[in-house]
Amino acid sequence: MKQRLIQIIKGALLPLALLGAWQWASGQGAAAAYIFVSLGDLAHSLRDLLVTGELWVHLRASLGRTLAGLLLGGSAGIVTGALMAQSPLADRLIGPLFHSIRQVPLLGLIPLLGLWVGNGDGAKLLVIAIAAFYPTVLNTQAGMRQVEGRLREVGQVLTLTRWQTLRQILLPGAMPAIVTGVTHALAFAWLACLGGELLFAAGPGMGSLLLNGEVSGRMDVVLLAVLVIALLAQAMNVAFARLASLLVKGRSSE
């Protein structure tokens, strides 16, 4: 317990030093005060955003898009990765196109997606789903191909059907790799959500809050949006890591 407390104190030293330096810089003239908004002014701006409900509106929109895109792209990625891992024909048909398209930066696809589906929520959701699709395909395919041969032989001995082999042997064996892929997909989905909101500026979202703060010259709003985005991303990573650990342990104990 004491050692844990010492580690927490050590980890807090740098952030506290940075906050102190920030507060000092905010008092060094009007120009510095605009760039380094004082902690008191940031607290007042945060309170205003919370009281008016503006922050909650943008947060709900971004979280909803991220989770919906992750569910859509991740599910499609797992199915596609499993198909490519188990069917040489599917791998030959899908693989070259998949690996070619994923070399194109996602931002490079945004103009095309905008022309196809407009700049509304559909376009943002599609960008997020594509970002989540790539890592889940790659990790699912790699995980299933690495399942030990002796486990596959067990399925043959038990005369399991292809579906039973997939459900009872391959998916549990590939679960750690799939979870890793979904973890990466979550990070990419969050980044894609913010990028999509910045480029498709219609509607609420944390990216839109950032853009609104920039357009109106509100440095306090921009800084708060960046801080909330970072803290929320960290919270999602921690929560998903714990959930993934429980899932893998549960599969291992079966």
Rosetta blueprint (number, residue, H / E / L):
1 M L
2 K H
3 Q H
4 R H
5 L H
6 I H
7 Q H
8 I H
9 I H
10 K H
11 G H
12 A H
13 L H
14 L H
15 P H
16 L H
17 A H
18 L H
19 L H
20 G H
21 A H
22 W H
23 Q H
24 W H
25 A H
26 S H
27 G L
28 Q L
29 G L
30 A H
31 A H
32 A H
33 A H
34 Y H
35 I H
36 F L
37 V L
38 S L
39 L H
40 G H
41 D H
42 L H
43 A H
44 H H
45 S H
46 L H
47 R H
48 D H
49 L H
50 L H
51 V H
52 T H
53 G L
54 E H
55 L H
56 W H
57 V H
58 H H
59 L H
60 R H
61 A H
62 S H
63 L H
64 G H
65 R H
66 T H
67 L H
68 A H
69 G H
70 L H
71 L H
72 L H
73 G H
74 G H
75 S H
76 A H
77 G H
78 I H
79 V H
80 T H
81 G H
82 A H
83 L H
84 M H
85 A H
86 Q H
87 S L
88 P H
89 L H
90 A H
91 D H
92 R H
93 L H
94 I H
95 G H
96 P H
97 L H
98 F H
99 H H
100 S H
101 I H
102 R L
103 Q L
104 V L
105 P L
106 L H
107 L H
108 G H
109 L H
110 I H
111 P H
112 L H
113 L H
114 G H
115 L H
116 W H
117 V H
118 G L
119 N L
120 G L
121 D H
122 G H
123 A H
124 K H
125 L H
126 L H
127 V H
128 I H
129 A H
130 I H
131 A H
132 A H
133 F H
134 Y H
135 P H
136 T H
137 V H
138 L H
139 N H
140 T H
141 Q H
142 A H
143 G H
144 M H
145 R H
146 Q L
147 V L
148 E L
149 G H
150 R H
151 L H
152 R H
153 E H
154 V H
155 G H
156 Q H
157 V H
158 L L
159 T L
160 L L
161 T L
162 R H
163 W H
164 Q H
165 T H
166 L H
167 R H
168 Q H
169 I H
170 L H
171 L H
172 P H
173 G H
174 A H
175 M H
176 P H
177 A H
178 I H
179 V H
180 T H
181 G H
182 V H
183 T H
184 H H
185 A H
186 L H
187 A H
188 F H
189 A H
190 W H
191 L H
192 A H
193 C H
194 L H
195 G H
196 G H
197 E H
198 L H
199 L H
200 F L
201 A L
202 A L
203 G L
204 P L
205 G L
206 M H
207 G H
208 S H
209 L H
210 L H
211 L H
212 N H
213 G H
214 E H
215 V H
216 S L
217 G L
218 R L
219 M H
220 D H
221 V H
222 V H
223 L H
224 L H
225 A H
226 V H
227 L H
228 V H
229 I H
230 A H
231 L H
232 L H
233 A H
234 Q H
235 A H
236 M H
237 N H
238 V H
239 A H
240 F H
241 A H
242 R H
243 L H
244 A H
245 S H
246 L H
247 L H
248 V H
249 K H
250 G H
251 R H
252 S H
253 S H
254 E L
